[in-house]
Amino acid sequence: MEAEQEYHAERLHTLARFVAGRGVVHGLEVQSISETDDGLEVTIEPGIALDGNGRPIVVDQVTTASLPHPSGNELSLYIRYDEIELEPVPVPNTDDAIDDESTANRTLESFELTYREGTGDDRTQRLSVEIPTIETDGVDTASFSQRLLKRYHDQYRSSIPSDSETGVFLGSFERTPDGGWTDSEASAPREFVYDHELLFGTIIDHITDTDNPHRTPVEREPPDIPDDITAVSDRLDALEAEVEQVTRKQATLTRYIMRKTLTERARVFDALAERLERRMSEGDASRLAREIVTAARTASGQVYESEAAYRSHVRQVLEQLIELGDRLEGATTEASLERYLRSVSDLQETLEDDGSILALAETQDRVCEAADALDVLVTIVPDE
């Protein structure tokens, strides 16, 4: 009977996973996040979602869950599928085929809320299928659709996806100055399931809109050209004021980006150092990770106002990142180390190409993500 139940459940989960995908079906909005003495209290609305394995996550009423205190000021919230075994019953004599003396008579499908430090969801993937070229005016629609479908299949469905994080991303939040929590401006979009009704409705709306199906904005009328010196001078003054305002906003954004990369690097490599310290034989790697943390915190008050100083700091840290990669060989899994080394190589290439501050920030974020995902091997100490 258990085998039969598992078969039908796995069959439905597989169809949901590869046909509907992962995400929120409806509801599950985060109502509030509040601080308590014991941690955080998160309240979410009722709703349903499909996790990365195609299993339904059902919240049938407004629910408040307790989470531990985060160490930082930013977090990303997830909801995961969970099961609770109920009504244990004795197992009859099975000629030692089963070791347990009892088993659950019922299984309750439930959920749990979790979070990870930082904002955004690095699993979020935006599909971007290259449209085949139409060679002639006489388009064979059947042939064209087959080529389009093949490109989509080759790009996204040629292999079974491997994703250890099966939870559904609900959003990112950051601590406010008064100690509360609010939606983060840097949050990635929430995951939603694209059901057939949504896609069909979109297609019908596009087909039936014969006036402007692509919502192309109408060009604005060109501004009136002044015809006297005074008006030209006033116009130039206004343009200069607009340019100065844009320049100030750009400088503010650049300072924010530089600060965020330093803060994130210190957090990630501090956690990596702690994990490496558990391996008694990896003292050098742990020391290097601590030095990277120290460099980030020391530079915090020095590079915000100067892009040149920021680039110089990143070049210095690059040498430490490369040396750390050499020290990590044998201490982590090959796959996770390869991802880390690839991200460091991308950072080095961006520096050599004199990339923009935004490009440097993006490559440093990838280094931090790879460092955070390093699978540190556990040292087994033999019994004496």
PyMOL commands that set and color helices and strands:
alter all, ss='L'
color gray80, all
select helices_A, chain A and resi 2-20+141-156+196-208+229-277+283-299+307-327+334-352+357-372
alter helices_A, ss='H'
color red, helices_A
select strands_A, chain A and resi 23-27+30-35+40-44+47-50+56-59+63-67+74-90+102-117+168-175+181-183
alter strands_A, ss='S'
color yellow, strands_A
deselect
rebuild
show_as cartoon
